[in-house]
Each structure stands twice: as C-alpha cells, then as structure tokens.
Amino acid sequence: MIIGGLQKCTLVDFPERVACIVFTQGCNLRCPFCHNPKLWSMECGSPIGEDIFFTFLESRKGLLDGAVISGGEPTLHGDLGSFLGKIHDLGFATKLDTNGLLPDVLAKLLDDGLVDFVAMDLKHTFSSYGRACGVEVPVEAVEKSLKLLRESTIDYELRTTVVPTIHSLDDVAALLPIVSGVPRFTLQAFAPAAAADPKLRTQKPFTVEQLESLREIFEPVVGKFTVR
C-alpha cells in the first residue's frame, strides 16, 4: 500500500466513529475540482510506511475506533484487502472511500467482510458522468458498484461534489432516481482554492443555502440527507 498522507483524527468522516484517515496514492480519474491532485500519481515523494501507520494505530487503541481509507482511489491497490484485514485485526472498524470504478474489487471486499462502511462518489447523472471526471469512464462500473452496495448489509453513503461550471442545480435534482432508497446522500460544495484546474480556483461555489434548497427533493427518498 502506497500511503501518501495520514490524518490522525477526524470526527466527521466516519459516521458515529472517531477515526483516522489514510490517503492512498494513485487515482484513475482526473476530476478538475479535485482538492488533492498530488495523490493522482502512484509516485509519492515521501510515502508513509505501513509499519509507521500500524505503529500509530496500535498507539491509538482506546482513542480511535475506526480508520478511513481514502485517496486517490484505494481500490487500485492489490493489497487493499490485506491492509483492511490488518486494521480489523487490531480491533478498528474500516470505512472505504471509492469512486466505484472497480466493482469487482469492491465485491471481494464486501464478500470478505473487510469494510464496515463505504462512501462512494456519485460524480454526475449517468448521461453526463464524464463531465465531472476529467476522463471518459465506464458508467456501467459505477452502476454495478451501486448495485453491490444496495444488495449489501453494510451502511453506506453516496456523495456528490457540486461545481457550478460542471453541475446546475437542475443536474443535481436529476440525481433523484439514482439515490432514491439509499441510506445516506450528501451534497458538498467544492473547495475552489485547492482545485486541480487553475480556472476553477476563482470560481465561486454554490452556497450552503443553494444546496439546502434541494433538501425538500431528496430528504423524503433517502435515509439521511446532508449538506456540507
């Protein structure tokens, strides 16, 4: 596992748990609004060794109760399953952040009971998905991953980062049939200052109030609707 970063504590990224976040190197997308493009490449100038991470995790027993594996895109790593297994062996719950483009990897992790919570990015409506990804994507892979989550017994979340030059509020409202029935759906405004595309760094994001205006659409059809 190539670890490009470690956040030692978060109270918001793993619902109902105090957790750390591991950021893996490498991503198969090039989203222009990405706030962490340094993680796109598999190359890392100063990777964090697994031994350092697990020593840290051992020292946090009783203080943390979960670990979030984010990226980049964690499912690109062939040793992700064993990495998650080691975290479980230490008594910590696991959350996976993923773009859903490798459903076979997700299926294996779910079948093996290695993830306790999944947050999957929903980039756009399926007919316009590539607009948000920076590359062409096999939308059917995302649909397969969503089907896997719907059929699983674990808690999960879909989340959409909303960017005014890529999404209209009508586009976001059009996600309704995709997210209907999921336990959690989150809308989040993008962070312009850190955007991968320099042109977006001066783009004003949607306000919380604008995103909240969609609550009456989504709240009746999802378990929990959040704006952040």
ABEGO torsion letter per residue (X at the ends): XBBABBBABBAAABBGBBBBBBBBBEBABBBAABABAAAABABBABBBBAAAAAAAAAAABGABABBBBBOEBAAABAAAAAAAAAAAAAGBBBBBBBAGABAAAAAAAAAAGABABBBBBBABBAAAAAAAAGBBBBAAAAAAAAAAAAABABBBBBBBBBBAAABBAAAAAAAAAAABGBABBBBBBBBAAABABAAAAABBBBBAAAAAAAAAAAAAABABBBBX
